[in-house]
Amino acid sequence: MSTFTVQGSFQARDGQQNFETAIEAPNEDVAIERTYAEFGSKHALKRTQIEITEVQA
């Protein structure tokens, strides 16, 4: 599994909040899915409230 760095922003109560996180995944698509799942769980967000701008291996 590779480590991917995912960057983006999500809709917080006080506006947009930027983030950068490291996700272990077999490919880029799975890394994006895990990012949606992680931020949705931690911050009670829907996928439409999370915007991923960049994924790097």
N, CA, C and O atoms as a printed pandas DataFrame, in Angstrom:
     atom_number atom_name residue_name chain_id  residue_number  x_coord  y_coord  z_coord
0              1         N          MET        A               1    0.834   -1.181    0.000
1              2        CA          MET        A               1    0.000    0.000    0.000
2              3         C          MET        A               1    0.877    1.242    0.000
3              4         O          MET        A               1    1.932    1.278    0.633
4              5         N          SER        A               2    0.427    2.242   -0.711
5              6        CA          SER        A               2    1.147    3.508   -0.794
6              7         C          SER        A               2    0.511    4.520    0.143
7              8         O          SER        A               2   -0.645    4.380    0.544
8              9         N          THR        A               3    1.279    5.534    0.480
9             10        CA          THR        A               3    0.749    6.638    1.273
10            11         C          THR        A               3    0.469    7.797    0.334
11            12         O          THR        A               3    1.353    8.243   -0.397
12            13         N          PHE        A               4   -0.761    8.282    0.356
13            14        CA          PHE        A               4   -1.178    9.399   -0.478
14            15         C          PHE        A               4   -1.409   10.619    0.404
15            16         O          PHE        A               4   -1.940   10.506    1.509
16            17         N          THR        A               5   -1.010   11.779   -0.089
17            18        CA          THR        A               5   -1.289   13.039    0.589
18            19         C          THR        A               5   -2.488   13.665   -0.111
19            20         O          THR        A               5   -2.444   13.951   -1.307
20            21         N          VAL        A               6   -3.558   13.873    0.650
21            22        CA          VAL        A               6   -4.795   14.414    0.103
22            23         C          VAL        A               6   -4.982   15.819    0.658
23            24         O          VAL        A               6   -4.924   16.030    1.869
24            25         N          GLN        A               7   -5.209   16.786   -0.243
25            26        CA          GLN        A               7   -5.428   18.172    0.154
26            27         C          GLN        A               7   -6.805   18.609   -0.313
27            28         O          GLN        A               7   -7.311   18.139   -1.333
28            29         N          GLY        A               8   -7.400   19.514    0.446
29            30        CA          GLY        A               8   -8.701   20.030    0.069
30            31         C          GLY        A               8   -9.255   20.938    1.141
31            32         O          GLY        A               8   -8.514   21.497    1.950
32            33         N          SER        A               9  -10.579   21.080    1.139
33            34        CA          SER        A               9  -11.241   21.914    2.137
34            35         C          SER        A               9  -12.607   21.319    2.438
35            36         O          SER        A               9  -13.153   20.541    1.656
36            37         N          PHE        A              10  -13.144   21.700    3.582
37            38        CA          PHE        A              10  -14.488   21.259    3.934
38            39         C          PHE        A              10  -15.248   22.415    4.553
39            40         O          PHE        A              10  -14.664   23.384    5.038
40            41         N          GLN        A              11  -16.559   22.289    4.526
41            42        CA          GLN        A              11  -17.433   23.344    5.009
42            43         C          GLN        A              11  -17.572   23.222    6.527
43            44         O          GLN        A              11  -18.217   22.304    7.033
44            45         N          ALA        A              12  -16.953   24.167    7.243
45            46        CA          ALA        A              12  -17.040   24.198    8.700
46            47         C          ALA        A              12  -18.102   25.225    9.107
47            48         O          ALA        A              12  -18.656   25.927    8.260
48            49         N          ARG        A              13  -18.371   25.302   10.380
49            50        CA          ARG        A              13  -19.382   26.246   10.870
50            51         C          ARG        A              13  -19.005   27.698   10.608
51            52         O          ARG        A              13  -19.871   28.546   10.389
52            53         N          ASP        A              14  -17.698   27.977   10.633
53            54        CA          ASP        A              14  -17.240   29.359   10.454
54            55         C          ASP        A              14  -16.646   29.599    9.069
55            56         O          ASP        A              14  -15.832   30.509    8.911
56            57         N          GLY        A              15  -17.023   28.820    8.071
57            58        CA          GLY        A              15  -16.526   28.995    6.710
58            59         C          GLY        A              15  -15.771   27.774    6.232
59            60         O          GLY        A              15  -15.893   26.694    6.809
60            61         N          GLN        A              16  -14.995   27.945    5.181
61            62        CA          GLN        A              16  -14.211   26.848    4.627
62            63         C          GLN        A              16  -12.962   26.607    5.459
63            64         O          GLN        A              16  -12.289   27.554    5.864
64            65         N          GLN        A              17  -12.654   25.347    5.715
65            66        CA          GLN        A              17  -11.470   24.955    6.475
66            67         C          GLN        A              17  -10.603   24.080    5.575
67            68         O          GLN        A              17  -11.069   23.063    5.062
68            69         N          ASN        A              18   -9.349   24.470    5.383
69            70        CA          ASN        A              18   -8.422   23.692    4.560
70            71         C          ASN        A              18   -7.878   22.509    5.349
71            72         O          ASN        A              18   -7.800   22.552    6.577
72            73         N          PHE        A              19   -7.503   21.448    4.628
73            74        CA          PHE        A              19   -6.901   20.296    5.289
74            75         C          PHE        A              19   -5.862   19.652    4.384
75            76         O          PHE        A              19   -5.873   19.831    3.166
76            77         N          GLU        A              20   -4.976   18.907    5.004
77            78        CA          GLU        A              20   -4.004   18.058    4.315
78            79         C          GLU        A              20   -3.821   16.837    5.194
79            80         O          GLU        A              20   -3.492   16.966    6.374
80            81         N          THR        A              21   -4.029   15.654    4.638
81            82        CA          THR        A              21   -3.947   14.439    5.422
82            83         C          THR        A              21   -3.225   13.346    4.640
83            84         O          THR        A              21   -3.244   13.336    3.410
84            85         N          ALA        A              22   -2.597   12.435    5.357
85            86        CA          ALA        A              22   -1.914   11.293    4.743
86            87         C          ALA        A              22   -2.802   10.064    4.908
87            88         O          ALA        A              22   -3.232    9.745    6.017
88            89         N          ILE        A              23   -3.072    9.379    3.804
89            90        CA          ILE        A              23   -3.949    8.213    3.793
90            91         C          ILE        A              23   -3.203    7.043    3.157
91            92         O          ILE        A              23   -2.606    7.199    2.092
92            93         N          GLU        A              24   -3.230    5.879    3.795
93            94        CA          GLU        A              24   -2.650    4.668    3.199
94            95         C          GLU        A              24   -3.731    3.969    2.390
95            96         O          GLU        A              24   -4.809    3.667    2.901
96            97         N          ALA        A              25   -3.427    3.714    1.118
97            98        CA          ALA        A              25   -4.401    3.074    0.240
98            99         C          ALA        A              25   -3.676    2.403   -0.925
99           100         O          ALA        A              25   -2.549    2.774   -1.253
100          101         N          PRO        A              26   -4.321    1.415   -1.552
101          102        CA          PRO        A              26   -3.692    0.745   -2.689
102          103         C          PRO        A              26   -3.649    1.598   -3.959
103          104         O          PRO        A              26   -2.767    1.415   -4.798
104          105         N          ASN        A              27   -4.607    2.538   -4.105
105          106        CA          ASN        A              27   -4.590    3.424   -5.269
106          107         C          ASN        A              27   -5.261    4.760   -4.933
107          108         O          ASN        A              27   -5.798    4.942   -3.840
108          109         N          GLU        A              28   -5.220    5.686   -5.892
109          110        CA          GLU        A              28   -5.705    7.049   -5.668
110          111         C          GLU        A              28   -7.209    7.096   -5.389
111          112         O          GLU        A              28   -7.655    7.860   -4.533
112          113         N          ASP        A              29   -7.986    6.289   -6.103
113          114        CA          ASP        A              29   -9.440    6.287   -5.915
114          115         C          ASP        A              29   -9.825    5.848   -4.503
115          116         O          ASP        A              29  -10.727    6.426   -3.897
116          117         N          VAL        A              30   -9.153    4.845   -3.989
117          118        CA          VAL        A              30   -9.433    4.367   -2.632
118          119         C          VAL        A              30   -9.016    5.426   -1.609
119          120         O          VAL        A              30   -9.684    5.596   -0.589
120          121         N          ALA        A              31   -7.924    6.133   -1.872
121          122        CA          ALA        A              31   -7.480    7.203   -0.974
122          123         C          ALA        A              31   -8.531    8.303   -0.889
123          124         O          ALA        A              31   -8.783    8.840    0.190
124          125         N          ILE        A              32   -9.142    8.639   -2.013
125          126        CA          ILE        A              32  -10.199    9.659   -2.027
126          127         C          ILE        A              32  -11.406    9.173   -1.232
127          128         O          ILE        A              32  -11.963    9.923   -0.431
128          129         N          GLU        A              33  -11.811    7.931   -1.445
129          130        CA          GLU        A              33  -12.957    7.371   -0.722
130          131         C          GLU        A              33  -12.707    7.352    0.784
131          132         O          GLU        A              33  -13.598    7.689    1.564
132          133         N          ARG        A              34  -11.510    6.963    1.195
133          134        CA          ARG        A              34  -11.185    6.921    2.626
134          135         C          ARG        A              34  -11.156    8.321    3.226
135          136         O          ARG        A              34  -11.502    8.500    4.394
136          137         N          THR        A              35  -10.748    9.311    2.445
137          138        CA          THR        A              35  -10.762   10.699    2.920
138          139         C          THR        A              35  -12.194   11.153    3.167
139          140         O          THR        A              35  -12.490   11.744    4.205
140          141         N          TYR        A              36  -13.085   10.878    2.214
141          142        CA          TYR        A              36  -14.500   11.213    2.407
142          143         C          TYR        A              36  -15.049   10.527    3.659
143          144         O          TYR        A              36  -15.751   11.159    4.448
144          145         N          ALA        A              37  -14.742    9.260    3.845
145          146        CA          ALA        A              37  -15.247    8.504    4.992
146          147         C          ALA        A              37  -14.705    9.057    6.305
147          148         O          ALA        A              37  -15.449    9.207    7.274
148          149         N          GLU        A              38  -13.401    9.363    6.336
149          150        CA          GLU        A              38  -12.768    9.859    7.560
150          151         C          GLU        A              38  -13.313   11.231    7.968
151          152         O          GLU        A              38  -13.674   11.440    9.126
152          153         N          PHE        A              39  -13.370   12.159    7.019
153          154        CA          PHE        A              39  -13.840   13.501    7.356
154          155         C          PHE        A              39  -15.341   13.520    7.615
155          156         O          PHE        A              39  -15.815   14.283    8.457
156          157         N          GLY        A              40  -16.085   12.695    6.904
157          158        CA          GLY        A              40  -17.517   12.599    7.163
158          159         C          GLY        A              40  -17.792   12.088    8.563
159          160         O          GLY        A              40  -18.714   12.558    9.229
160          161         N          SER        A              41  -16.999   11.132    9.009
161          162        CA          SER        A              41  -17.163   10.553   10.336
162          163         C          SER        A              41  -16.725   11.513   11.439
163          164         O          SER        A              41  -17.448   11.709   12.416
164          165         N          LYS        A              42  -15.552   12.107   11.286
165          166        CA          LYS        A              42  -15.002   12.978   12.330
166          167         C          LYS        A              42  -15.760   14.293   12.479
167          168         O          LYS        A              42  -15.931   14.793   13.591
168          169         N          HIS        A              43  -16.217   14.855   11.349
169          170        CA          HIS        A              43  -16.801   16.193   11.369
170          171         C          HIS        A              43  -18.290   16.210   11.018
171          172         O          HIS        A              43  -18.872   17.283   10.852
172          173         N          ALA        A              44  -18.902   15.051   10.904
173          174        CA          ALA        A              44  -20.327   14.920   10.573
174          175         C          ALA        A              44  -20.664   15.687    9.297
175          176         O          ALA        A              44  -21.586   16.502    9.270
176          177         N          LEU        A              45  -19.889   15.407    8.228
177          178        CA          LEU        A              45  -20.068   16.086    6.950
178          179         C          LEU        A              45  -20.589   15.121    5.898
179          180         O          LEU        A              45  -20.368   13.912    5.977
180          181         N          LYS        A              46  -21.281   15.673    4.914
181          182        CA          LYS        A              46  -21.675   14.902    3.747
182          183         C          LYS        A              46  -20.607   15.088    2.678
183          184         O          LYS        A              46  -19.821   16.033    2.736
184          185         N          ARG        A              47  -20.579   14.198    1.715
185          186        CA          ARG        A              47  -19.569   14.263    0.657
186          187         C          ARG        A              47  -19.626   15.577   -0.117
187          188         O          ARG        A              47  -18.597   16.060   -0.590
188          189         N          THR        A              48  -20.804   16.152   -0.248
189          190        CA          THR        A              48  -20.931   17.414   -0.982
190          191         C          THR        A              48  -20.297   18.580   -0.231
191          192         O          THR        A              48  -20.047   19.629   -0.824
192          193         N          GLN        A              49  -20.032   18.414    1.062
193          194        CA          GLN        A              49  -19.420   19.465    1.868
194          195         C          GLN        A              49  -17.899   19.348    1.904
195          196         O          GLN        A              49  -17.230   20.181    2.517
196          197         N          ILE        A              50  -17.347   18.326    1.256
197          198        CA          ILE        A              50  -15.901   18.100    1.231
198          199         C          ILE        A              50  -15.420   18.274   -0.204
199          200         O          ILE        A              50  -15.948   17.647   -1.122
200          201         N          GLU        A              51  -14.418   19.123   -0.393
201          202        CA          GLU        A              51  -13.857   19.352   -1.723
202          203         C          GLU        A              51  -12.388   18.933   -1.718
203          204         O          GLU        A              51  -11.573   19.515   -1.003
204          205         N          ILE        A              52  -12.061   17.931   -2.511
205          206        CA          ILE        A              52  -10.680   17.454   -2.617
206          207         C          ILE        A              52  -10.051   18.125   -3.830
207          208         O          ILE        A              52  -10.561   18.021   -4.946
208          209         N          THR        A              53   -8.930   18.818   -3.597
209          210        CA          THR        A              53   -8.289   19.570   -4.673
210          211         C          THR        A              53   -7.081   18.862   -5.263
211          212         O          THR        A              53   -6.777   19.046   -6.442
212          213         N          GLU        A              54   -6.379   18.047   -4.460
213          214        CA          GLU        A              54   -5.153   17.423   -4.956
214          215         C          GLU        A              54   -4.867   16.123   -4.215
215          216         O          GLU        A              54   -5.073   16.022   -3.005
216          217         N          VAL        A              55   -4.391   15.135   -4.957
217          218        CA          VAL        A              55   -3.965   13.857   -4.382
218          219         C          VAL        A              55   -2.578   13.556   -4.939
219          220         O          VAL        A              55   -2.385   13.517   -6.154
220          221         N          GLN        A              56   -1.607   13.342   -4.039
221          222        CA          GLN        A              56   -0.235   13.043   -4.452
222          223         C          GLN        A              56    0.196   11.709   -3.862
223          224         O          GLN        A              56   -0.136   11.384   -2.722
224          225         N          ALA        A              57    0.933   10.946   -4.645
225          226        CA          ALA        A              57    1.439    9.657   -4.170
226          227         C          ALA        A              57    2.660    9.851   -3.309
227          228         O          ALA        A              57    3.229    8.877   -2.816
